[in-house]
Amino acid sequence: MQQTECRGGKIYEINDVQDIDECKAACFHKNCQAVNLYQVGEFQFKCEILAYVRGYFPAQGAACYISYI
């Protein structure tokens, strides 16, 4: 969900990621429920790996991806 941030239990954070696939791979290895991807610069991104999600909130420069694994 673009322009949306998932909020919940953050278990891991990765800075300087190249794309969402890098975040999704980390999510798979951490057995997570969701990933937040944040744009921190023009070509700079970071992601948060969440163990669980409590809710969804509007957020500029953010995108939430739910794991269906």
C-alpha positions, 0 to 999 in steps of 0.5 A: 500500500503506497503512501501507507505505513504499517505500525506494529512490532519492528524486529529489524531495520535495514538502511541503504536498500536498493529495492523492495525485493531486498526488504521482502527477502529479509522479511522471509528470513525473519518470518515477518508479517509486513515490511515498511519501505521508506524513501529517505532521499532521492535514490535512498531507501530503508526498510523496517521488518515487522513481526506483527501489524497493529494498524495502517496510517497515511505516510508520505514517502512510505509503502507497506507490504504485507507478507502472505507466506 
